[in-house]
Amino acid sequence: AFYKYATIGMLATNSKGKITAINPFALTQFGYYEFELIDQSIEYLIPSRFHQNHIKHRNSYIENPKNRPMGSDRELFGLKKDGTEFPVEISLSPIDLEEGRLVCASIRDATPQRLIQQKLRDKNLELERASQAKDQFLASMSHELRTPLNAVIGFAGTLLMRLPGPLNADQEQQLRTIQRSGRHLLSLIN
């Protein structure tokens, strides 16, 4: 009776996979009335494309039951009465009674978590694109700055070697300042 007050969807099935009990929270999750689900196959609440695999997994679980999350290696979906699918996280627990073994399932709507995960994936993709754009910009700017800067440094060196003609002391000092500043800028770019 405690499961009726749980704030998570809960249901129980017998060894044949028929629903024997379901709490109000699960009824609300799936959009059914209790009388519509009692004695129905659990596959009634699962999209049809998963039925065959689910039956195999269900039978395997009945043979080797243990408390565990269901489908930890794949995404699981529930099917609402209106045909809407929604992502779920399910935990299974076996209960052995005189009438036979029951499987209790707690069902949590995973839509909020999946939305957060999708937003994180989208944000990571956006950050990756921004990083690539930044890298391309820096590579382009580096090239655009290096070319004229190397020319300035080179011409200052040519003048300092006095190839075009003699220099006075002020001219030489100013050319050395240009050369030093150019090399400093080049090291910053590098």
ABEGO torsion letter per residue (X at the ends): XAAAABABBBBBBBAAGBBABBBAAAAAAAGBBAAAABGBBAAAABBAAAAAAAAAAAAAAAABBBBBBBGAABBBBBBBAAGBBBBBBBBBBBBBBAAEBBBBBBBBBAAAAAAAAAAAAAAAAAAAAAAAAAAAAAAAAAAAAAAAAAAAAAAAAAAAAGAAEBBBAAAAAAAAAAAAAAAAAAAAAX
